Amino acid sequence: MAKRLLVATLSLTALPLAAQTTTSLKNHNANAPVDFAADRIELQDRTDRAILTGNVEVKQGDMTLRAARVTINYSSAAQTQVNRMDASGSVVLTTATETARSQYAIYDLRTRLVTMIGGVTVSRAGKGETKGNRLVINMNSGLASLDGGAAGSGGGRVTGRFTPPPRSQN
């Protein structure tokens, strides 16, 4: 009985993150074009990177990333190819139904992994929120994992809150 209760408890605590991160990302087109806008862009051709600053907004399909600064790393072989984007400064990643916030984010376009670090909060309007220190989202599968981090940053645990569906009055 105790073992069943533990499994049930673990399943319930995993629900908020799973519900918040996989539903809108499982159909995300990670091959869609990426559009960006910013107040300023600095091109550093010798190091194959561009630095976007000021109200940066990067969009791919229905996913939008906003930050104070984004560094875009690219390779300039026969055709320019973006490999990675590093975002910092009040990073907000939104989809149709979820919002994730952190201090930093990395989008590796080769592996299709988004990693958000530092005070991560994932929320779904009216459905709850989950907090941790490091969120990794696989854009191909829609699978996400959230780690608590070091003991000094929020106790080293993933925390969350969700609202169960209303109980019928039969």
SULRA-V729230 format. One line per field, one symbol per residue. ss: DSSP state (A for helix, B for strand, O for the rest). phi: phi as a letter, one per 20 degrees, with the letter a starting at -180 (. if undefined). A space follows every 50 residues. Layout:
BEGIN
ss->???
phi->???
END
This chain:
BEGIN
ss->OAAAAAAAAAAAAAAAAAAAAOOOOOOOOOOOOBBBBOOBBBBBAAAOBB BBBBBBBBBBOOBBBBBBBBBBBBBBOOOBBBBBBBBBBBBBBBOOOBBB BBBBBBBBOOOOBBBBBBBBBBBBOOOBBBBBBBBBBBOOOOOBBBBOOO OOOAAAOOBBBBOOOOOOOO
phi->.ffffffffffffeggfffedefeefdfefeffddcbafbccedffdlbc ddcnlfcccbmedcdcafbcdddcddffcfcfdbcddbnlfcdccgcccc caecbcdeffemddddcnlfcdccgmdpbccadbdcdeffenfcccdfnf gfdnnmcecabbdfffefef
END
